[in-house]
């Protein structure tokens, strides 16, 4: 019947702060035999036994990790309008015309559900941040990877920042979005700074990642030190997924905000791959 037209890759992770345990999982499947797929006009995506579906105003996510030792079923609700990043959703990643994505977020989602670890089921609730980007090309060959930050503050403000690092050193491109009661504002690179204060070296991949940062956005009165809640939140690539990266939970030292950070290109450069 020919080769399948579309492949699907899914990664998921869970950090258990009480145990200091980090669980990961992945699914790599094709459209063949309906093993993976997606619907049009509504969010309905599946990759074997993992799935994300929309039912009215609610999104339901089901997946398992660490060879099915951990199972999650989460229900997320969002009542606001999607946040468009960049130029009305057109988010540049460099100087070339095609180095960009269509990018929106749903910050401040309310989440409830249950987590099962080693046959013990616990109810969970909290807040979430959903990001969605789609593009044909994102990175220039001269760029090695990115650092992406999302922070949700107690006072209701939300902050998204990203920096694309240059292979030759320094920052190639940067942008961000501040979401507050006054509305949504796109941030120029000169408006904010991200300073690395300490690092963590992975014994598994050999990569060295930032682990503590100082983030400053003077126009919003933000000057915060961000710390990783657990150093070992690295996702290891292999022959199927290919990319090793760090993605995990963080908070500000002041405890005024919780967030998430994603870092790529520290184990191998991505400019020619992504």
N, C-alpha and C positions, 0 to 999 in steps of 0.2 A: 504493500500500500504506500510505499515511499517513506521518506524520513519525516518525523514529526516537525511541525513548523515552529513550535515554541517550547522553550525550556523554562522551568520555574525553579528558583533557588530561594529558600527561606532559612533564616537564622533566628534563633531565640535564645534568651538567657534570663536567669533569675539569680538575684543575690539575696541570700539569707544572712542578714546581719547578726542574728543571735548566734548562729553556728560559725559564721565566717566562711560560709560555703558559697561557691559560685557554680551554678549548673548551666550547661549549654546544650544545644541541640540544633539539628539542621535537617532539611529535606531537599533533595535534588531530584526532580522528576520532569517528565515531558508530558505533552498532551496525549500521547499514545494511550489508548485504552481508558482515557478519562482519568488517569492518575493525578493530574493537576490541571488547573484551568481557572478561568475567571469569567464573570458575566459582564454584560454591557449595561450601562445605565444605572447600575446599583452596585454597591460593594458586596461582592460574593466571590471570594477567592479560596481555593483549596489546594493543598499539596499533600496528597495521600490523606492521612488522618488529621492533619492540621487544617484549620479553616478560620476565616474571618467573614462574618456576614452582617448585613444591616437588616434590622427589623424595626421599622418605624423610625423613632428617634434614638434607637439603641444599636450599638455595635457589639456583637458577640464574638469573642476570640477563644479558640480551644486549641491547645497544643501540649506536647509533653517533651521532657528533657532528660538528658543523662540516661539513655536507654530505658525510657519509660519509668524511671524511678520517681520522677516528678511530673505531675499533671496539673494543668491550670485551665480554669474556665472563668473568663472575665467578661463583665458587661459594662460597657462604657457609654455614657450619656453626655451629649454636648448640646447646649441650648443657644449658643452665640452664633455669630457669622464667621466663616473661615477667614483667617488672617492671610492676606496676600503679601508676599515678600518682594523686595526689589521694586521694579517699575510695574505696579499693578499685577504682580504675580510673575513677571519676567525677571529672573534672578541671574545676574551676570556672574561668571566665574573667572573672567579674564578679559583680555583686550580683543580677542578674535570674536567675530560675529556669532559663531556657533558655540562658543564657550559660555553656555548659559543653561538654565533649566526653567521649566514652569514649576513654581514652588508655592505651596500653601501649607498652613498649619491649623490644627485645632488644639490650642493650649487650654489648660484648665478643665479638661474632661473629668467628670466624676466617674469613678470606677468602683465596682463591687464584684464579688465573686468568691471563688474558693481555690485554695492551693492544696494539693495532696502530695506529701513527701513521705516516702517509705510507708505508705498506707495510712498515714495520719492526715486527716482532712481539717483544714483551718479556714474560717471565713476571713476575707481580706476586704479592705476598702481604702480609697485614697484618691489622689489626683494623677492625671496622666497628660501627656503631650503627644499628639499624633502629627507626624510630618509626612508630607508626600511630595516627591519630586519626580519629574519625568523629563527626559532629554534624549537627544541623539548623540551629543558629544558634550563633555563637561570640562575636562582638564586639557590645558596646553601641555605639550611635551616637555616644556621647561619647568613644569610644576611637579613636585614630588608627592604631595598628599595634602590633607586638610586637618584642621582642628575645628570642631563644631561644638558650640555650647548652647544649652537652653537652661534658663533659670526661671523659677516661679517663686515670687516673693510673697511674704505674709501680707503685705499691704495691697496685694492684688495685681501688681505690675508683673509683666513677663518680658523676658529678654532673650533674644536669639542672636548669636554672633558666630561668624565663621571666618577663618583665615586659611588661605591656600599658600602653602610654603613653596618657595623656589628651590630648585635643585642646587643652585649656586649659593644658597643661603638667604635668609631673610624672608619677608612676606611678599608674595607675588600679587595677591589680591585679597581684599577683605571687605566685609559688609555685615549688616545686621539689621534687626528690627526691635524697636521698643514699643511695647503694648501697655497702655495705661488708661486711666479714666478719661484722659484728654484725647484718646484715639490711638492710631497706629502710625508710627513714624519710622521711615527708612533711615538707617544710619550710614554716614560716610566713613571711610577708613580713618580719616584724621580725627574723628570724634571720640574714638575709644582706643584703648590699648590693652593687650594681654601680655603679662610678664610671667615667665616660668620661674618659679621659686625653688622647686626641687623635682627630682626625677625618680623613676622606678625602673629597674632592669629585670627583664623577664629571663628566667633560666630556661624556659621552654623554647622560645624563639630567638633569643639573643638580642631582641630589640630593647631600646631604652626609651621610655615614654615620660612625658611630663606627668607629675602627680599632684602638684600644688601650683596654683596660679594667683596672680593679682590682676583683677579686672577693674578697669577704671572707665567710667563714662561720666565725665564732669558735668555735662549739661543736665543730667538727671540725678546728680548727687550720689552716684554709685561708685564706691571704692571698696571692693570686697576681695577677700582672700578665699579662694575656692579650694577645697580639699576632696580627694577621692575617698569615698566611704570604705573602699576595699581596694588594695593595690592590684590584686590579681583578677582583673576583669577583662582579660585578653581573649579574643576569639581567634583560634588557630586555623589557618587555611590549609587546604590539602589539594589533591589533584582535581577535585570537583569544584570546590569553591575558590581556591586559588589565592585569596587575599587574607593575610593575617592583620588584624586591627584590634584596637582597644576601644571598648564601648561600655560605659558604666555609670553608676549613680555617684553623684557628688552633692555636697552642700557647702554653703558659705560658713566660714569660721565664726561669723556672728550669729549663725543659725537663723538668719532672716530669710533664707531661700534654700530650696532644694532644686536639684537639676540633674542634667544628664550631659555627658561629654562623649564625643566620638572622635577618634584620632586614627588616621590612616597614613601609610607611607613611611612608617618608622622601621619596619622590617624589610621592606623592599619598595622602591619608588613606583608610583602609579601613573605618572604622566603619560607613558606610552600605552597604558593598558585600559584606561577608563575614559 
